[in-house]
């Protein structure tokens, strides 16, 4: 659980209040938990339509956060190619807030398809979704529990594609959710996950153990050019810039009949991503939207485009 190991606080909490564009929410969550937040939730949008995310810390963190918060804003602005004034923050003292419990509000199970669902670890066993596979997962340091549209889109495609793939690769695994879903959906498959952040490894491995999948997925920080192709299915839930940068490498990792699942794209970015991969010989088979996000399914061999 994200609040595990966080010190007990009987007095006021220190809230880091960060206002940011909606489509940066997943990255904001990851960075705040990485910074040591006990929990977080979203308030109503501000007057500019930005999401207001509140994260709980101990009052002793004030000096550290006063330095760290501007650094977080800089990282977010750079990652999304935005002006810094798209983000701003405040530090506020709050009384009587149970952040660990508040964080759980709204984190209900996510039904992806009849084949797959994701549920928090604290959700009662007798109230789980009716799905063939139910993963138990809390985001922890790496933000990814199936609630964000980009993750849900990948899971939706994996529920259909993973059972027919012998070798599966998750690029940028984070919490491990995509690789673990693939392994649960197809126990016979060889599933690997790679991420350039070593702090994601213990989170993903803990989630694997939680779902009795320890040893079924090979998580590592191995560079893409050190992997042994071909893979039948490659999933990458990133953002536009790395998806464009990695296009030649992902292409080289996929087999002659391989398929790519690309997510983390805003609807306005999907055509640019599709064009970049089509220039490398891929065919757009499906464009799957959810909220303002889009996932792309690309393949080889001239399959007809699917409407999902």
Number of C-alpha atoms within 10 A of each C-alpha: 16 20 19 9 8 14 10 7 13 10 13 15 23 23 26 23 20 22 25 26 16 14 20 15 18 18 16 22 24 18 18 24 21 14 17 17 25 24 25 26 16 15 12 10 15 11 7 10 12 18 21 22 22 26 25 29 27 19 18 10 14 17 9 10 20 14 10 13 20 15 12 18 22 16 16 21 18 12 15 14 10 13 12 15 10 14 20 14 17 13 19 15 15 13 10 10 16 14 20 18 12 12 19 17 10 9 14 14 22 19 21 22 17 12 16 24 25 26 24 20 14 12 13 9 9 6 9 17 19 13 15 13 17 22 26 19 26 24 23 24 25 26 27 24 24 27 20 17 20 27 22 23 24 26 27 19 21 26 23 14 18 25 16 14 20 15 21 28 30 25 22 20 29 28 26 32 29 29 31 29 25 30 22 24 22 19 17 13 19 17 28 24 26 24 20 16 13 12 14 23 22 14 18 28 21 17 23 26 12 14 16 13 17 15 11 20 25 14 23 18 16 12 10 17 11 7 13 9 15 18 25 21 26 28 25 23 23 17 18 19 13 12 21 16 11 13 16 13 12 22 19 17 22 22 17 14 12 21 25 26 22 28 26 25 25 19 16 11 14 20 13 13 19 19 15 16 21 15 10 12 14 21 22 22 20 18 19 19 18 14 11 13 20 22 28 24 22 23 26 18 11 10 11 11 14 11 8 10
